[in-house]
Amino acid sequence: PARQAPAPAEGSPEYVRFCEGVRKATGIDLGQYRPAQMERRLRSFAQRQGVNDLDQYLASLVRDRAAMDAFLDRMTINVSELFRNPERFEDLEKTVIPSLLRRSGSLKIWSAGCSYGAEVYSLMILLKELAPSGRHDVLAADIDNRIIARAKEGRFAPSDMRNVTPARRNKWFAEQEGPTWQVAPELRRAVTFRQMDLLRDRFDSGFDLIACRNVVIYFNDDAKDVLYKRFLDALRPGGILFI
């Protein structure tokens, strides 16, 4: 897919060099995040590794692929849970999705920045309950291939399940050792997962609903302006952006 050139990072020269080094090594553009907030996090990570500056920290990450992978695991924002903020999902269940279904019995939905899958499987449960016969097109995308692999597995910790009603637990999940909860195979099969950089990769179009609740708050204002305009172009007329 076509890509836009990454914007130059802002911040201290040391921070800019670090962002450029990570981008060259991994393709991930840290410059899209708020520089002051991100630089504080990076320096905290470096200090925990006994490193005093970002140049040394970058050199250590480039030398050691396992260390780079561990760093990316810490950097990727993956704070989520099933039906996070239940009142917002109640809005979707009672108002938003029914209004979309009145226009079409089959919806095109995108979980942008899907993290480990909690958001997209919550959406799938609502779709299956509200329109079980619909031929829905559901995309889940994230920048991190490792977190996408986890999302495909559809396994959740008890802490992820606290907003799932007993009826939904019984219908859509199987309890396993650990303990973990495994989402139903029919939900997993219904989702297409894809690696995607929201600020650089080309979007599909014609979405009825785009959900993006895990990543936008960490972007700087310029990145958010670009992303919201691109989301607008990706929605069909009357479509909904859920943030």
VENDA-V866348 format. One line per field, one symbol per residue. ss: DSSP state (a for helix, b for strand, c for the rest). phi: phi as a letter, one per 20 degrees, with the letter a starting at -180 (. if undefined). burial: 1 if it has 16 or more other ideal C-beta (glycine too) atoms within 10 Angstrom, else 0. A space follows every 50 residues. Layout:
BEGIN
ss->???
phi->???
burial->???
END
This chain:
BEGIN
ss->ccbcccccccccaaaaaaaaaaaaaacccaaabcaaaaaaaaaaaaaacc cccaaaaaaaaaacaaaaaaaaaaaccccccccccaaaaaaaaaaaaaaa aaaccccbbbbbcccccaaaaaaaaaaaaaccccccbbbbbbccaaaaaa aaacbbbaaaaccccaaaaaaabbbbcccbbbbcaaaaacbbbbbccccc bcccccbbbbbccccaaabcaaaaaaaaaaaaaabbbbbbbbc
phi->.fcefffffdpfgffffffffffffcneeffeefffffffffffffffem debfffffgffffcffffffffffffecebaflflgffffgffecffgff ffebfcddcceemfleoffffffffffffebfefefdcdccbfdffffgf fffmdcfgffefdefgffgfedccfcfpecceffgffffededbfbefec efefcmfebddbcdcffefffffffffffffgfeefgnfcddc
burial->00000100101001110111110001011111111001100110110000 10010011011000000100110011010111110000100110011001 10000011111111111111111111110110000111111111001101 10011100011001000100011000000111110011011010011111 1010001111111111011100100110011001100011010
END
